[in-house]
Amino acid sequence: MMRTSAAAAGAIYGEGGRVAVEDSVLGEVLADVLAAAHRIAPSEIAGLVQETAVRLGLSQASVYVADVQQHELVALPGPAQAELLVQGRPVQLETIAVDTSLAGRAYRTESVQTAADRDTGRGWLPLVDGIERIGVLKVAAPVLDAAMLVRCKALASLTAMILATKQYCSDVLIQTVRTRPMTLQAELLWAFVPPRTIGTTAVTSSAVLEPAYEIGGDAFDHSLAGTLLHLTLLDAMGHDLASGGCSAVALAACRSTRRAGGSLVDIAEQIDRTLARWIPDRLLTCLIADLDTATGRLDWINCGHPAPLLLREGRIVTGALDRPPHLPLGLDSAAPPPQVHTARLQPGDRVLMFTDGVTEARSPGGELFGEHRLADTVVRAMTDGLPAPEALRRLIQQILRHQDQQLRDDATILLTEWHPQPRPPAGR
């Protein structure tokens, strides 16, 4: 069953569910696309979007998706190119740099970008499913006025929804966003981790992992259940397939326990027992947390992991989340259960979780990246008004530059921002 994303609903219906634009053509066309999208092959998405664009009065619409490392925007393949992809043969797909193009600006800022040529209007619209960035939609029309942009936004929202429903079960779409093969352990971990960005009006959680094609023991999880946001960050010992398996098993133990109503302590103990029984001699450090998005209460367990950082009003609140860590997991020792720590967040607070490969990244001269540079990069990006996913994209790029593009350890970052909506005045 196809799910209707919040982005698509917002573009079509506007605030409060009321129809934003009385456009019978738009409604009819989108209904036809929804009906066709259920059984469409991934290689036919680009053609469907172009056909739909023409029906809406556009002259062109092209779909570009972000590659795994978010360096480039890659044009969706058509049927002939898709056939070559699945055969493992070389395919030349158009690419656009994320950092130096108008298309990239639409992706980075999640905003519409337009440019006028002599005889036509051109625009780039972000493709966002919920708050997960997927790519951009390139459009062209004789006149790209406000009314036409409403149609373009609806088409972009619907395109993002179609891509989101197809991308995890299509080798064509997966191969499109990869620039080279993945190691076996990286393939394993990417199959287990959730979308990089999730959220609601009250909270945003976003993650990045590097080296994307060789990552071994790092993994993350985030999940929403009512007003509760669950967060997990794992770092398994080593960088081989057993390390990837260790993290994958730990994620499965976490989810199984959580979904059965288990507490944070239950989750940690289940991971500990599972690793000790099935993957002995492999240790794992982790942060496991719950954030109540209604109250700002943060509960967490630290098992041998670097302490999370609290960012408030553009600075680190020194020591705010420092607590004595429990032993790493996988020992199945007779030690007492890990302690649950608690803190109260303020609206606008950001919690930054990371693996030691981030702060211990060394430059060719031996200089550590460090916690302060880590926090400063995030604060600067978000002070500029950039969304959390873009702040992390810039951060991981800076870490790679610091280490001359050669990470010696996995580097994973999970950034959570609590931004509750203000309550209306009493009596309203």
C-alpha positions as CSV (number, residue, x, y, z in Angstrom):
1,M,0.0,0.0,0.0
2,M,1.4,3.4,-0.9
3,R,1.7,5.9,2.0
4,T,0.8,9.6,1.5
5,S,3.7,11.7,2.9
6,A,3.1,14.9,4.9
7,A,5.0,16.8,2.2
8,A,2.6,15.7,-0.5
9,A,-0.5,16.5,1.6
10,G,0.9,19.9,2.5
11,A,1.6,20.8,-1.1
12,I,-1.9,19.8,-2.3
13,Y,-4.1,20.8,0.6
14,G,-2.2,23.5,2.5
15,E,-2.8,24.5,6.2
16,G,-5.6,22.8,8.1
17,G,-6.4,20.4,5.3
18,R,-8.2,23.1,3.2
19,V,-7.7,23.0,-0.5
20,A,-5.0,25.6,-1.2
21,V,-5.6,26.0,-5.0
22,E,-8.7,25.2,-6.9
23,D,-7.1,23.4,-9.8
24,S,-9.1,20.6,-11.4
25,V,-6.3,19.8,-13.8
26,L,-3.8,19.4,-10.9
27,G,-6.2,17.1,-9.0
28,E,-7.0,14.9,-12.0
29,V,-3.4,14.6,-13.0
30,L,-2.1,13.7,-9.5
31,A,-4.9,11.1,-9.1
32,D,-3.7,9.5,-12.4
33,V,-0.1,9.5,-11.2
34,L,-1.0,7.9,-7.9
35,A,-2.9,5.2,-9.7
36,A,0.0,4.5,-12.0
37,A,2.7,4.6,-9.3
38,H,1.5,1.5,-7.5
39,R,2.9,-0.9,-10.2
40,I,5.4,1.3,-12.0
41,A,9.0,0.0,-12.4
42,P,11.7,2.2,-11.0
43,S,13.2,2.6,-14.5
44,E,9.8,4.2,-15.6
45,I,9.7,6.9,-12.9
46,A,11.6,9.4,-15.0
47,G,9.2,8.9,-17.9
48,L,6.1,9.2,-15.8
49,V,7.3,12.4,-14.2
50,Q,8.0,13.9,-17.6
51,E,4.7,12.9,-19.0
52,T,3.0,14.3,-15.9
53,A,4.9,17.6,-16.3
54,V,3.6,18.1,-19.8
55,R,0.0,17.5,-18.7
56,L,0.5,20.2,-16.1
57,G,1.8,22.7,-18.6
58,L,5.5,22.3,-18.1
59,S,7.9,21.7,-20.9
60,Q,10.3,19.6,-18.9
61,A,10.7,17.8,-15.6
62,S,13.8,15.7,-14.7
63,V,14.5,13.8,-11.5
64,Y,17.9,13.7,-9.7
65,V,18.7,11.7,-6.6
66,A,21.5,12.4,-4.2
67,D,24.4,9.8,-4.1
68,V,25.2,7.9,-0.9
69,Q,27.7,10.5,0.3
70,Q,25.6,13.5,-0.9
71,H,28.4,14.9,-3.1
72,E,26.4,14.7,-6.4
73,L,22.9,14.7,-7.7
74,V,22.4,11.9,-10.2
75,A,19.8,11.8,-13.0
76,L,17.4,8.9,-12.8
77,P,18.1,6.2,-15.4
78,G,15.6,5.4,-18.1
79,P,14.8,1.8,-19.1
80,A,17.8,1.3,-21.3
81,Q,20.2,2.7,-18.8
82,A,18.6,0.7,-16.0
83,E,19.1,-2.5,-17.9
84,L,22.8,-1.7,-18.2
85,L,23.0,-1.0,-14.5
86,V,21.6,-4.3,-13.4
87,Q,24.0,-6.1,-15.7
88,G,26.9,-4.3,-14.0
89,R,27.9,-2.5,-17.2
90,P,29.2,1.1,-17.3
91,V,26.4,3.7,-17.5
92,Q,26.9,7.4,-18.0
93,L,24.3,9.3,-16.0
94,E,24.2,13.1,-15.7
95,T,25.6,14.4,-12.4
96,I,25.4,17.8,-10.8
97,A,27.6,18.9,-7.9
98,V,25.7,19.5,-4.7
99,D,28.1,22.2,-3.4
100,T,28.5,24.4,-6.5
101,S,25.2,24.4,-8.3
102,L,21.7,25.9,-8.2
103,A,20.3,22.4,-8.1
104,G,22.6,21.7,-5.1
105,R,21.4,24.8,-3.4
106,A,17.8,23.6,-3.6
107,Y,19.0,20.3,-2.1
108,R,21.1,21.9,0.6
109,T,18.6,24.5,1.8
110,E,15.4,22.5,1.0
111,S,14.0,25.5,-0.9
112,V,12.9,26.2,-4.4
113,Q,15.5,27.8,-6.7
114,T,14.5,29.5,-10.0
115,A,16.4,31.1,-12.9
116,A,15.0,32.8,-16.0
117,D,16.4,32.3,-19.5
118,R,15.4,34.3,-22.5
119,D,12.5,32.1,-23.5
120,T,11.7,30.0,-20.5
121,G,11.7,29.7,-16.8
122,R,13.7,27.1,-15.0
123,G,13.5,25.9,-11.5
124,W,14.9,23.3,-9.0
125,L,12.7,21.9,-6.3
126,P,13.8,19.8,-3.4
127,L,12.5,16.2,-3.2
128,V,11.7,15.6,0.4
129,D,9.8,12.7,1.9
130,G,8.6,13.9,5.3
131,I,12.0,15.5,6.2
132,E,14.3,13.0,4.5
133,R,16.1,14.6,1.6
134,I,16.0,12.4,-1.6
135,G,17.1,14.7,-4.4
136,V,15.8,17.5,-6.6
137,L,13.3,18.0,-9.4
138,K,14.3,20.1,-12.4
139,V,11.5,21.9,-14.2
140,A,11.1,24.2,-17.1
141,A,8.1,26.1,-18.5
142,P,7.4,29.1,-20.8
143,V,6.4,31.0,-17.7
144,L,7.2,29.8,-14.2
145,D,4.8,32.0,-12.2
146,A,3.3,31.4,-8.8
147,A,0.4,29.3,-10.1
148,M,2.8,27.1,-12.1
149,L,5.1,26.7,-9.0
150,V,2.1,25.4,-7.0
151,R,1.8,22.6,-9.6
152,C,5.6,22.0,-9.6
153,K,5.6,21.7,-5.8
154,A,2.8,19.1,-5.9
155,L,4.6,17.2,-8.6
156,A,7.8,17.3,-6.5
157,S,6.0,16.0,-3.4
158,L,4.4,13.2,-5.3
159,T,7.7,12.3,-7.0
160,A,9.5,12.2,-3.6
161,M,6.7,9.9,-2.3
162,I,7.1,7.5,-5.2
163,L,10.9,7.4,-4.8
164,A,10.6,6.7,-1.1
165,T,8.3,3.8,-1.7
166,K,10.6,2.2,-4.3
167,Q,14.1,3.0,-3.2
168,Y,14.6,0.2,-0.6
169,C,13.3,-2.6,-2.9
170,S,15.0,-1.6,-6.2
171,D,18.5,-2.4,-7.2
172,V,18.2,0.1,-10.0
173,L,17.6,3.0,-7.6
174,I,20.3,1.7,-5.1
175,Q,22.9,1.4,-7.9
176,T,22.1,4.8,-9.2
177,V,23.1,6.5,-6.0
178,R,26.4,4.5,-5.6
179,T,29.6,5.5,-7.2
180,R,31.4,2.2,-6.5
181,P,30.7,-1.2,-4.9
182,M,30.3,-1.6,-1.2
183,T,32.1,-4.0,1.1
184,L,30.1,-6.9,2.4
185,Q,30.0,-5.4,6.0
186,A,28.9,-2.0,4.6
187,E,26.1,-3.7,2.6
188,L,25.0,-5.4,5.8
189,L,24.8,-2.3,7.9
190,W,23.1,-0.1,5.3
191,A,20.4,-2.8,5.0
192,F,19.8,-2.5,8.8
193,V,19.9,1.3,9.5
194,P,16.7,3.4,9.1
195,P,16.4,6.5,6.9
196,R,19.0,9.1,7.8
197,T,16.5,11.7,8.9
198,I,13.2,11.4,10.7
199,G,11.1,13.9,12.7
200,T,7.9,15.7,13.6
201,T,7.0,19.3,14.3
202,A,8.6,18.8,17.7
203,V,11.8,17.0,16.9
204,T,14.3,16.2,14.2
205,S,16.8,13.4,14.3
206,S,19.5,13.1,11.5
207,A,22.6,10.9,11.1
208,V,25.6,10.4,8.8
209,L,28.0,7.4,8.4
210,E,31.4,7.3,6.9
211,P,33.3,5.8,5.2
212,A,30.0,5.0,3.5
213,Y,31.3,2.2,1.2
214,E,33.6,0.5,3.8
215,I,31.9,1.2,7.1
216,G,32.3,-1.8,9.5
217,G,31.2,-1.6,13.1
218,D,29.3,1.7,13.5
219,A,25.5,1.8,13.3
220,F,22.6,4.0,14.4
221,D,18.8,3.7,15.0
222,H,16.1,6.3,15.6
223,S,12.4,5.6,15.8
224,L,9.2,7.6,16.8
225,A,6.5,6.1,19.0
226,G,3.9,8.6,20.0
227,T,5.7,11.5,21.7
228,L,8.8,9.3,22.4
229,L,11.9,9.4,20.1
230,H,14.2,6.4,20.6
231,L,17.9,6.9,19.8
232,T,20.7,4.3,19.5
233,L,24.3,4.8,18.5
234,L,26.6,1.7,18.3
235,D,30.3,1.2,17.8
236,A,31.4,-2.5,17.5
237,M,35.1,-3.4,17.9
238,G,36.9,-3.9,14.6
239,H,36.2,-3.1,11.0
240,D,35.5,-6.5,9.4
241,L,32.3,-8.5,8.6
242,A,32.1,-9.8,12.2
243,S,32.0,-6.2,13.3
244,G,29.2,-5.4,10.9
245,G,27.4,-8.5,12.1
246,C,27.9,-7.5,15.7
247,S,26.2,-4.1,15.1
248,A,23.4,-5.6,13.1
249,V,22.7,-8.2,15.8
250,A,22.7,-5.4,18.4
251,L,20.3,-3.3,16.4
252,A,18.0,-6.4,16.1
253,A,18.2,-7.0,19.8
254,C,17.4,-3.3,20.5
255,R,14.4,-3.2,18.3
256,S,13.0,-6.6,19.4
257,T,13.2,-5.6,23.1
258,R,11.9,-2.0,22.5
259,R,9.0,-3.2,20.5
260,A,8.1,-5.7,23.2
261,G,7.8,-2.8,25.7
262,G,11.3,-3.2,27.2
263,S,13.1,-0.4,29.0
264,L,16.5,1.1,28.2
265,V,18.0,-1.2,30.8
266,D,16.2,-4.2,29.2
267,I,17.6,-3.2,25.8
268,A,21.2,-3.0,27.1
269,E,21.0,-6.3,28.9
270,Q,19.5,-8.0,25.9
271,I,22.3,-6.7,23.6
272,D,24.8,-7.8,26.2
273,R,23.4,-11.4,26.5
274,T,22.9,-11.8,22.7
275,L,26.5,-10.8,21.8
276,A,28.0,-12.9,24.6
277,R,26.1,-15.9,23.4
278,W,26.2,-15.6,19.6
279,I,29.2,-13.3,18.8
280,P,31.6,-13.9,21.7
281,D,34.8,-11.9,22.0
282,R,33.3,-8.9,20.3
283,L,32.7,-5.8,22.4
284,L,30.4,-3.0,21.6
285,T,30.0,0.5,23.0
286,C,26.7,2.3,22.7
287,L,24.4,5.1,23.7
288,I,20.8,4.2,24.1
289,A,18.3,7.0,24.7
290,D,14.6,8.1,24.9
291,L,13.5,11.7,24.4
292,D,10.0,12.6,25.4
293,T,9.2,15.2,22.8
294,A,6.3,16.6,24.8
295,T,8.3,17.4,27.9
296,G,12.0,17.5,26.8
297,R,13.0,14.7,29.2
298,L,16.0,12.8,28.0
299,D,16.9,9.4,29.5
300,W,20.0,7.6,28.3
301,I,22.4,4.8,29.1
302,N,26.1,5.0,28.2
303,C,28.0,1.7,27.8
304,G,31.6,2.6,27.3
305,H,30.9,5.3,24.7
306,P,32.0,8.9,24.4
307,A,29.5,11.2,26.3
308,P,27.0,13.0,24.1
309,L,27.2,16.8,23.8
310,L,24.5,19.3,24.6
311,L,24.4,22.3,22.3
312,R,22.4,25.3,23.6
313,E,22.2,28.8,22.1
314,G,25.2,28.3,19.9
315,R,27.6,26.8,22.4
316,I,28.5,23.5,24.2
317,V,27.0,23.3,27.7
318,T,30.2,21.8,29.2
319,G,29.7,18.6,31.1
320,A,25.9,18.7,30.8
321,L,25.6,15.1,29.7
322,D,28.8,13.7,31.2
323,R,28.1,10.7,33.4
324,P,30.2,7.7,34.5
325,P,29.9,5.1,31.7
326,H,28.9,1.5,32.2
327,L,31.0,-1.3,30.8
328,P,30.9,-2.0,27.0
329,L,28.4,-4.7,26.0
330,G,29.3,-8.2,25.0
331,L,31.0,-9.2,28.2
332,D,27.9,-10.7,29.9
333,S,29.6,-10.0,33.2
334,A,28.2,-10.1,36.7
335,A,28.3,-6.3,36.9
336,P,25.1,-4.5,38.0
337,P,22.7,-3.2,35.4
338,P,23.7,0.0,33.6
339,Q,22.4,3.2,35.2
340,V,19.8,5.4,33.4
341,H,20.7,9.0,33.4
342,T,18.2,11.9,33.0
343,A,18.4,15.5,31.8
344,R,15.8,18.1,30.9
345,L,16.2,19.8,27.5
346,Q,15.2,23.4,26.7
347,P,13.4,24.2,23.4
348,G,16.0,24.6,20.7
349,D,18.5,22.3,22.4
350,R,20.5,19.9,20.3
351,V,22.0,16.6,21.4
352,L,25.0,15.4,19.5
353,M,26.0,11.7,19.7
354,F,29.1,10.4,17.9
355,T,31.5,7.6,17.7
356,D,35.2,8.0,18.6
357,G,36.2,7.9,15.0
358,V,34.8,11.5,14.7
359,T,36.8,13.2,17.5
360,E,39.9,11.0,17.1
361,A,40.2,11.7,13.4
362,R,43.8,12.9,12.8
363,S,45.1,15.2,10.2
364,P,48.3,14.2,8.3
365,G,50.2,16.3,10.9
366,G,48.6,14.3,13.8
367,E,46.1,17.0,15.0
368,L,42.9,15.5,16.5
369,F,39.5,16.8,15.1
370,G,38.2,17.1,18.7
371,E,34.9,17.8,20.4
372,H,35.0,21.6,20.1
373,R,35.7,21.6,16.4
374,L,32.8,19.0,16.1
375,A,30.4,21.2,18.0
376,D,31.5,24.4,16.4
377,T,30.9,23.1,12.9
378,V,27.4,22.0,13.7
379,V,26.6,25.3,15.5
380,R,27.9,27.4,12.6
381,A,25.9,25.5,10.0
382,M,22.6,25.7,12.0
383,T,23.2,29.3,12.9
384,D,23.2,30.0,9.2
385,G,19.6,28.5,9.1
386,L,20.6,25.2,7.5
387,P,18.5,22.1,8.4
388,A,20.1,19.4,10.5
389,P,20.8,17.0,7.6
390,E,22.8,19.7,5.9
391,A,24.7,20.6,9.0
392,L,25.8,17.0,9.3
393,R,26.6,16.7,5.6
394,R,29.0,19.7,6.0
395,L,30.4,18.3,9.2
396,I,31.3,14.9,7.7
397,Q,32.9,16.7,4.8
398,Q,35.0,18.7,7.1
399,I,36.1,15.6,9.0
400,L,37.1,13.9,5.7
401,R,39.1,17.0,4.7
402,H,40.8,17.1,8.1
403,Q,41.9,13.5,7.6
404,D,42.9,14.0,3.9
405,Q,39.8,12.0,2.7
406,Q,41.2,8.8,4.3
407,L,39.3,7.9,7.5
408,R,41.2,5.4,9.7
409,D,38.1,4.6,11.7
410,D,34.3,4.6,11.2
411,A,32.8,8.0,11.9
412,T,29.1,8.1,12.8
413,I,27.1,11.2,14.1
414,L,23.5,11.4,15.3
415,L,22.1,14.9,15.8
416,T,18.8,15.4,17.6
417,E,17.1,18.8,17.8
418,W,14.1,19.4,20.1
419,H,12.0,22.2,18.7
420,P,8.5,22.0,20.3
421,Q,5.8,24.2,18.9
422,P,4.8,27.1,21.2
423,R,1.5,26.6,23.0
424,P,-1.3,28.9,21.9
425,P,-2.4,31.5,24.4
426,A,-5.0,30.5,27.0
427,G,-8.6,30.9,25.8
428,R,-7.7,30.2,22.1
